[in-house]
Amino acid sequence: MKQKKKTGEHQVILRDRKSNFVEIFRTTPPRTVCPNFFVLAHADGCAFAPRCSYCYLKSSFRHVRGQHVFTNADRMLRQVRAWIKRDRLESYILNTGNLSDSLTFEKFRPLMNDLVDLFRREAEAKGRKHTLLIVTKGGLKECRVFLKAKSCANVVISFSVNDPDAAKQHEAGAAPVKERLRTANLLKKKGWRIRMRIDPMMIGFDYTWIARQVRKLKPERITLGTLRAESGLERFVKKGLFDELEPTKEPRAMARYPRAVRLALYRKAIHDIGRKTCPFGLCEETRDVWLELGLDIEAKSCNCGS
């Protein structure tokens, strides 16, 4: 049975999911270095209001009314438990943030505490390498379940951050950048595994400060990305946001800044952070750019990699 609730500008629909919760994700655009990974489809959409101006979910779910949150959690957890028992997988990452911010629907359907307990019992305690990936632009409120709980070696919490001025303009519904950083620091001190994403970097903003803050945090992995757009997304975003992107005629490829612009943004961020801080990766970036920056395309040390 469906239930409907309202949060900010969004209608949230609580319902059971009929299809599988755990699926492999293999939609890498041509020429892009990106690891395959498993997705936990616990919700479709995002409850941050307003949504980030560049959000790809605007086009991904353009035909779907409302934000769908799946409530048959017992079935979901059974499928996750079965996945943890599987061997010879092409990825041991289960990403909860591909179709939604991982944490924005916790107030409607608490899930993360049960998921972490499951990975603590079935993965960490049994020496399995299966890992739960949390991806969020949340802060103290969204991460309170982790702040109260004991850390788990098989759970990674990944924060997406941006230049504070860029965030004020384009990520107004998410937690303030300084709060995201503070939350990441608190969780790291409690023993949680932390990854950081500076993504999407945009021209016209200075990423020096945020790069230095990420360097101080010393996460286990850093992923950089620049503004990009899937085909059709421009119809759903603020006019002018994608004007500097180069269109592409390749099927499933993304519009991007010119190559020289992307390289300049990446080089400056890597320099400010320092290559020795931790492994670097690029998000949904082309092979030639990885190689030009001297990054390991085989290791794929980006956010969603094992």
Secondary structure, 3 states (H helix, E strand, C coil): CCEEEEECCEEEEEECCCCCCEEEECCCCCCEECCCEEEECCEECCCCCCCCCCCCHHHHCCCCCCEEEECCHHHHHHHHHHHHCCCCCCCCEEECCCCCCCCCCCCCCCCHHHHHHHHHHHHHCCCCCCEEEEEECCCCCCCHHHHHCCCCCCEEEEEEECCHHHHHHHCCCCCCHHHHHHHHHHHHHCCCEEEEEEEEECCCCCCHHHHHHHHHHCCCEEEEEECEECCCHHHHCCCCCCCCCECCCCCCCCEECCHHHHHHHHHHHHHHHCCCCCCEEECCEEHHHHHHCCCCCCCCCCCCCC
